[in-house]
């Protein structure tokens, strides 16, 4: 599950990873109700945003390590832009 972009579209795409790791043990519907801003459409629910981000970060903390470029790539040369 190593990825630079584990959830490119919305938080609901992280549900399978959190279930796999045992971090979230409830249903997908419970996950959506807690963390996703959902709008009902004739074709089913559409996730239009997120909510409870502080709780979500606590949920992710045991399984996610985030590092910034300046923390891990100190020996790379500066970017040179040219035409």
C-alpha positions as CSV (number, residue, x, y, z in Angstrom):
1,X,0.0,0.0,0.0
2,X,3.0,2.3,-0.5
3,X,2.0,5.2,-2.6
4,X,2.7,8.8,-3.2
5,X,-1.0,9.4,-3.9
6,X,-3.1,6.9,-2.0
7,X,-6.4,8.8,-2.4
8,X,-6.4,11.1,-5.5
9,X,-10.2,11.9,-5.5
10,X,-11.7,11.7,-2.1
11,X,-11.4,10.2,1.4
12,X,-13.7,7.2,0.5
13,X,-10.9,5.8,-1.6
14,X,-8.9,5.2,1.5
15,X,-11.6,3.0,3.0
16,X,-10.2,-0.3,1.5
17,X,-6.7,0.5,2.8
18,X,-8.0,1.3,6.3
19,X,-10.1,-1.9,6.4
20,X,-7.1,-3.9,5.3
21,X,-4.9,-2.4,8.0
22,X,-7.6,-2.9,10.6
23,X,-7.7,0.8,11.4
24,X,-11.4,1.1,10.5
25,X,-13.6,-1.9,11.3
26,X,-17.0,-0.5,10.5
27,X,-18.9,-0.5,7.2
28,X,-18.3,1.7,4.2
29,X,-21.6,3.4,4.8
30,X,-20.5,4.3,8.4
31,X,-17.2,5.6,7.0
32,X,-18.9,7.8,4.5
33,X,-21.3,9.1,7.1
34,X,-18.5,10.1,9.4
35,X,-15.9,11.4,7.0
36,X,-17.5,12.3,3.7
37,X,-19.9,15.1,2.6
38,X,-22.3,13.2,0.5
39,X,-25.1,14.3,-1.9
40,X,-27.8,11.9,-3.0
41,X,-28.3,11.7,-6.8
42,X,-30.5,9.5,-9.0
43,X,-27.4,7.4,-9.7
44,X,-26.4,6.9,-6.0
45,X,-24.4,8.9,-3.5
46,X,-21.9,11.4,-4.8
47,X,-19.1,12.4,-2.5
48,X,-18.6,16.2,-2.8
49,X,-16.3,16.9,0.1
50,X,-15.1,15.8,3.5
51,X,-15.8,16.4,7.2
52,X,-14.3,15.5,10.6
53,X,-10.8,15.9,9.3
54,X,-9.2,15.9,12.8
55,X,-10.8,12.5,13.6
56,X,-9.6,11.2,10.1
57,X,-6.0,12.3,10.8
58,X,-6.1,10.4,14.1
59,X,-7.4,7.4,12.3
60,X,-4.7,7.6,9.6
61,X,-1.8,8.3,12.1
62,X,-0.9,4.7,12.9
63,X,-0.7,3.7,9.2
64,X,0.5,6.8,7.4
65,X,4.0,8.4,7.4
66,X,4.2,11.8,5.6
67,X,7.5,13.3,4.8
68,X,8.1,16.5,2.9
69,X,10.7,16.9,0.2
70,X,13.0,19.1,2.3
71,X,13.1,16.4,5.0
72,X,14.3,13.6,2.8
73,X,16.0,15.0,-0.2
74,X,18.6,17.3,1.3
75,X,21.4,16.2,-1.0
76,X,19.6,16.9,-4.3
77,X,20.8,19.9,-6.3
78,X,18.5,23.0,-6.7
79,X,16.0,22.9,-9.6
80,X,17.3,24.6,-12.7
81,X,14.6,26.0,-15.1
82,X,15.5,26.8,-18.7
83,X,13.8,27.2,-22.0
